[in-house]
Amino acid sequence: MTDEKVQNYVNGVIEKVKARNSNEPEFLQTVEEVLGSIGPVFEKHPEYMEQNLLERFCEPER
């Protein structure tokens, strides 16, 4: 798994979250911080990307 593929996946998830939750700046900041540091996990376990785990985790409290 390449760093670039993981980075593209993470950036894509961040953009989707921003589009869905543009009115929640604290949530967006947290998502960017957490997802920015999680890349090595997805490099070791690319199956997580296939299962869309990040999208499932990125839901704000309602």
TALINJO-V710998 format. One record per pair of residues at least 12 apart in sequence whose ideal C-beta (glycine too) atoms are under 6 Angstrom apart, sorted by the first residue. I is the first residue (numbers start at 1). GAP is how many residues later the second one is. D is the distance in whole Angstrom. If there is no record, write none. Layout:
# TALINJO-V710998
i=I gap=GAP d=D
i=I gap=GAP d=D
This chain:
# TALINJO-V710998
i=1 gap=42 d=5
i=1 gap=45 d=5
i=6 gap=33 d=5
i=6 gap=36 d=5
i=6 gap=37 d=5
i=9 gap=40 d=5
i=10 gap=25 d=5
i=13 gap=41 d=4
i=13 gap=42 d=6
i=14 gap=18 d=6
i=14 gap=21 d=6
i=17 gap=14 d=5
i=17 gap=41 d=5
i=21 gap=39 d=6
i=24 gap=36 d=5
i=27 gap=33 d=4
i=31 gap=27 d=6
